[in-house]
Amino acid sequence: MLAALRRPRVILWTVAVVVALGFIVALEIAARHYGMPGPITNQAREVIFAPKSGPLLYASMGLMMVVLTWRERFIAIGAAVGIDVVFFLVRWAVDAKMMFGNGALLVILACAVIAVTRRTGNERMLLLKGVGLGLLLVAGRKTGDTWLLITSKTRPQVLDQYVATADHALGNPSWVAGRIVNATGTVGAHVLDWVYIQLAVAAVAVAVYQLRNVAKDRRFPRHHLVRTFLVIGLLGPGIYMIFPVVGPIFAYGGDGGQWAVANLWPDTAPPLNLPQHMPFNEITPRNCMPSLHTAWATAIFIHSRRGPRVLRYGGVFWLIATLGATLGFGYHYGADIVAGVVFTLTIESALRAYDRGWERSNVQLVAHGAVVFTALLVSYRYLPTEMADYPWLFGPLIILSMVSVIYGYMRLNRVWEPKAVPAMKPEPQPELV
């Protein structure tokens, strides 16, 4: 036992679990301080009460089922659906809020109990990893909601005027996309809204493909989408605390109410005044810089490249639609999008370097991405007026900085499918007489 604990990977995972649990407990305490339930309370309520997102819970169960055999998968799905039917009938009878997903969550918890009580050795560890994978997706959503609440309570002033001014260098893409979405009518808006909300479901589709052989191989691959998703969700909210931004629809649109600079989005570009900190309400999350929706959609796109054609097309669609939603609904500025792409590629490069070894080229790529990301945030904060005054200079520089990280990642990590090398035909042997 002690020898196993000395292994570096075991120690690393033990530390990661302890840190994650401590972080969740800290968020629970912080939320209670502000008079709101935290992630642990919210998740415990969903065992009985109507969940916030049924598709997310079933997606989480789908992740957990990669460790099960086909027979066990059918049993799990049947049990989850049967439980949800019972919950549905009870809620319908008492006229309660209708939502499915309790069955999926209960099946995940039941698998945890089975792993502890009925499995041993590697089989127990494999099932517990599957349960942990499913619960991590659910916990990530709950901790994210609590973290956003904390940003709104602890950051009374936002930096939207700085980002909006710097965004002139990119041509105010949120204002342009907002007018385009309005022109598409309700159909386009509903499609983009669905894509925006169900991002986790798309991620699970890619992750399940990557983990499809876990039940057969009895082990997980070294690198997959879930790892990137979790690291993005862990590090991203920390940037929100450093660079609080609420987004165009709130700072310059009708959703901001009395706190908005003016009701300008998406019809009129923001004025080129001297930017300054602006106070905002204690409800709206400061979750724009960087755009984590763009970051996650970029990760989905990257990891879908080695899948079948339908998965590759889906990755392209989800990335484009997410960009359209984040900009077209006024949730983000163009500067947020650029920062989100660089943020993801830097994290993805670091995770791959961790798997392959920290060679010089890997370290250089991670360092380059980190420097570019830092330079973008510093420029948005301290050079927004200059960026707006010289868009012909700073606009291309912003895009080229992002392209440099993309190029470095593609060159080093071979994101695209490698070209197949034709096998050499054996030379004909002379016949023996």
Secondary structure, DSSP 8 states (H G I E B T S, - for coil): -HHHHHSHHHHHHHHHHHHHHHHHHHHHHHHHHTTS--HHHHHHHTTTS--S-HHHHHHHHHHHGGGS-HHHHHHHHHHHHHHHHHHHHHHHHHT------HHHHHHHHHHHHHHHHH--HHHHHHHHHHHHHHHHHHHHHHHHHHHHHHHHHH--EE-HHHHHHHGGGGT-HHHHHHHHHHHHHHHHHHHHHHHHHTHHHHHHHHHHHHTTTHHHHTS--S--HHHHHHHHHHHHHHHHHHS----HHHHSSGGGGGGSS-S-TTTS---------EE--SSS----SS-HHHHHHHHHHHHTTTS-HHHHHHHHHHHHHHHHHHHHTTS--HHHHHHHHHHHHHHHHHHHHHHH---HHHHHHHHHHHHHHHHHHHHHHHSHHHHHH-HHHHHHHHHHHHHHHHHHHHHHH--S-----------------
